[in-house]
Amino acid sequence: MTEGITPVHLYEVLQEAAKRASLPAVVAFNRIDGPGSSLDLREFQQALWSLPSIPSDLKADATQAWTRSLPRTVGITIDTGTRIEAHPLSSDLIGVRSAEYGTEVTARLGSVHPIKENWLLKILEIFGLTGVMFSLQNLRAGTQSAGLGGSATATIGVCLLANELAGRPLGDIQLISMASRLEQDLGVSITGTQEQSNVIFGGIMDYVWFPWGFPGKPDTGYGESLRTELLLPKDFPDVEQRMAIFHTGLSRASADVNSVWRNALLKPEGYKLHAKKPEIAYQFREGLRTRKWLQVLDSIREYRQIRTALCGEYLQGANEILGRAELRGCTAFPLGAGGGGGVLVFGPDPEALQELRKDLENIYREIPFRIRPRGHEFFNLPIQSAAMETCS
């Protein structure tokens, strides 16, 4: 049933693009999180947010001390992620295929049931696309389960490409909100807005979350943030030489730990612990901005300790990495909710981190990375819209 849907027919134009080897695509990049991770979840944004005293010039003070009690997350964009390419499909169908997971779902426009298996397919239907198969493939093997925000990165990437093919009807914050709500509400995972925002904006970015939009700006809503670029690309090497990512070889459902953290929010003692997180995340933000690396180290340790106190399973599989890191004056932080197996290792002294890397490389798989200034890249867009037939 397609009543009320205005289809965007893509089959013919994509066939022509395939002949030219110029299929439209987007690459959506992953992120490193740290102190502030999980504060982007909808429940945490709402529970820990209260109306601040907002200055007339939001960024006049580089420290933004007025935001220190608000939920925030720092996202660091890296060069792992997912490539999403649009291929021609039978003109009355839409589909999504994942190379890593070996899955494929197809349906006719107007018949996509809102269930977990259809969460990406639903995005294509929302935008009214037809005659198209979105094909997803990770840029690097073995990173689909590494705590780097893989499913959320894929979701916002699909939103971005679908939005472009439909003529950009939605703005950035609307896409962030759509991607977050669909992934969580259809039961794919517990997610917030940090991975989605990272793909949209990129770089080393501080996000202060405004779950109901900016006060006094009624055209904003969930997904909105006050964004500050903490370091410029010329400064990225200073961070890169102090960070590494290793994979424990173990994985579990991140939702397991996220659920424990979320349930703790409802209890007095758990709430008190969660309420300490915004200040620690602020210290992490300031440590990065001012390149005070010992402050970064301390904030990572404190934040990890609170997360572990709230759920001991968070550290599962990462204890040996943590122990070896601490012996060298470094520390470790399981990425995301720890379920993907990816562990961030941070050392304020690059030489100590290099020694630690040598110690770990024969035991664990390293995931090499570089920091990127942008969260996504489009290819072969805009598509030749003259060949696209849009009808009622």
Secondary structure, DSSP 8 states (H G I E B T S, - for coil): --TT---EE-HHHHHHHHHTT---EEEEEEEE--TTTTTTSHHHHHHS-------SSTTSSTT-GGGTTS-EEEEEEEEEEEEEEEEE--TTEEEEEETTTTEEEEEETT----SGGGHHHHHHHHTTEESEEEEEEESSTT-TTSSS-HHHHHHHHHHHHHHHHTT--S-HHHHHHHHHHHHHHTTS----SHHHHHHHH-SEEEEEEETT--TT-TT--TTEEEEEEEE-GGGHHHHHTTEEEEE-S----HHHHHHHHHHHTTSHHHHHHHTTHHHHHHHHHHHHHHT-HHHHHHHHHHHHHHHHHH-GGGGTTTHHHHHHHHHTT-EEEESTTSTT-EEEEE-SSHHHHHHHHHHHTTTSEE----B-S-SEEEES-S--GGG-EE--
